[in-house]
Amino acid sequence: MSRFHVTPESEDAGLFKNGMTQVDLVLVPIFGKTARGDITVRGYVDDTKEVSVVFAGRRKSDFSGLKQELRLMLTQANFSAAQRREDPPPLKTIRLPVQIEGSWRQRFERDASGDERRTLQFLAARWAYLDRTGASVTAGKRAVQPSAKNLASF
């Protein structure tokens, strides 16, 4: 389907196939991109299980505020370390708690030795966090469920 013909319903039907859930994650300022150009951020569930959080489709533009917050936290941590004449902190220690509504999916990737490794991705629809001033920030878009008349097009 051409990107000009993608509707919110068809996009969300493809992204959130496994149902919606809300999770508390901790994000760190490690960014990436998928082959489709979606934005990824490293996150942790229960401070231990590493996941990749994916901001896809029309939600990519909503991600800019969260990205700015993570980058500011990184800048402040590096500045503080420089003031104390210490090495910059490891990226995994710079953490922002975020509550995210979305859907889980598994991916299988080959590691350097050729073995398949299971990775977890969390596809983000909406998210909320407290910024550096303590203000609550919400962003993203509620997942649109296809209507009965649009199901025939899937």
C-alpha positions in Angstrom: 0.0 0.0 0.0 1.3 3.4 -0.9 2.1 5.6 2.1 -0.4 8.2 0.7 -3.2 5.6 1.1 -2.4 4.6 4.7 -5.1 5.6 7.1 -4.8 5.8 10.9 -6.9 2.6 11.1 -4.8 0.6 8.7 -1.6 1.8 10.2 -2.7 0.9 13.8 -4.1 -2.4 12.6 -0.6 -3.3 11.4 1.2 -2.0 14.4 -1.0 -3.2 17.3 -2.0 -6.7 16.3 -1.4 -8.2 19.7 -3.8 -5.9 21.6 -3.0 -2.9 23.8 -1.5 -2.8 27.2 0.1 -0.1 29.5 3.6 -0.6 31.0 6.0 1.3 33.1 9.4 1.5 31.4 12.6 3.3 32.0 14.1 4.8 28.9 17.8 5.6 28.4 19.3 8.0 25.8 20.3 5.3 23.3 18.5 5.9 20.0 18.3 3.9 16.7 16.2 3.4 13.6 14.5 0.4 12.1 14.7 -0.6 8.5 11.4 1.1 7.9 12.7 4.4 9.4 10.9 4.1 12.7 12.6 5.5 15.8 13.8 3.1 18.6 14.9 3.8 22.1 16.4 1.4 24.6 14.2 0.7 27.6 14.1 -1.5 30.6 11.2 -3.3 32.3 11.7 -3.7 36.0 15.1 -2.1 35.7 16.5 -5.5 34.3 14.8 -6.7 31.1 16.1 -4.8 28.1 13.5 -4.0 25.4 13.5 -1.8 22.3 10.7 0.8 22.3 9.5 1.6 18.8 7.9 4.9 17.8 6.4 4.2 14.4 4.4 5.9 11.7 2.5 9.0 12.6 3.8 8.9 16.1 7.4 9.7 15.1 6.7 13.4 15.1 5.2 13.2 18.6 8.5 11.7 19.8 10.5 14.9 19.6 9.6 16.1 23.1 10.6 12.8 24.7 13.9 12.7 22.7 14.7 16.3 23.7 14.1 15.4 27.4 16.4 12.3 27.1 19.1 14.4 25.4 18.9 17.1 28.0 19.3 14.5 30.8 22.4 13.2 29.0 23.8 16.7 28.6 23.2 17.5 32.2 24.8 14.2 33.4 27.9 14.8 31.2 28.2 18.5 32.4 27.9 17.4 36.0 30.6 14.8 35.5 32.9 17.3 33.8 32.4 19.8 36.7 33.5 17.0 39.1 36.4 16.1 36.7 35.0 12.6 36.4 34.3 10.4 33.3 30.9 10.7 31.8 28.4 8.3 33.3 27.4 5.2 31.3 24.4 5.8 29.1 22.4 3.0 30.9 22.5 5.0 34.1 20.7 8.0 32.7 17.1 6.9 33.1 13.7 8.4 32.5 10.6 6.6 33.8 7.8 6.6 31.2 4.4 5.1 31.2 3.6 3.8 27.7 0.5 2.4 26.1 1.2 0.1 23.2 1.7 -3.5 22.1 4.4 -6.1 22.6 6.0 -8.0 19.7 8.9 -10.5 19.5 11.7 -10.3 16.9 14.3 -12.9 16.2 17.8 -11.6 15.2 21.0 -13.4 14.4 23.9 -12.6 16.6 27.6 -12.5 15.5 27.9 -16.2 15.9 24.9 -16.9 13.7 22.6 -18.0 16.5 19.1 -16.6 16.7 18.3 -14.4 19.6 14.8 -13.4 20.7 14.4 -9.6 21.4 11.3 -7.8 22.7 10.0 -4.7 21.1 7.3 -2.5 22.5 5.4 -0.5 19.9 4.3 2.9 21.5 1.0 4.5 20.9 0.8 7.0 23.8 3.2 7.9 26.6 3.4 10.0 29.7 6.4 11.2 31.8 7.5 13.9 34.2 9.8 16.4 32.6 12.8 18.1 34.3 10.5 20.7 35.9 8.2 18.1 37.3 5.4 18.9 34.8 3.4 15.9 33.4 3.9 15.5 29.7 1.6 13.3 27.5 2.2 12.6 23.8 1.4 10.1 21.1 -2.0 9.1 19.7 -4.6 6.7 20.9 -4.6 3.5 18.8 -7.5 3.6 16.3 -9.4 0.4 16.1 -10.8 -0.4 12.6 -14.5 0.0 12.3 -16.7 -2.9 11.0 -17.1 -1.3 7.6 -13.3 -1.0 7.2 -12.5 -4.6 8.1 -13.2 -5.7 4.6 -10.1 -3.8 3.3 -7.7 -5.8 5.6 
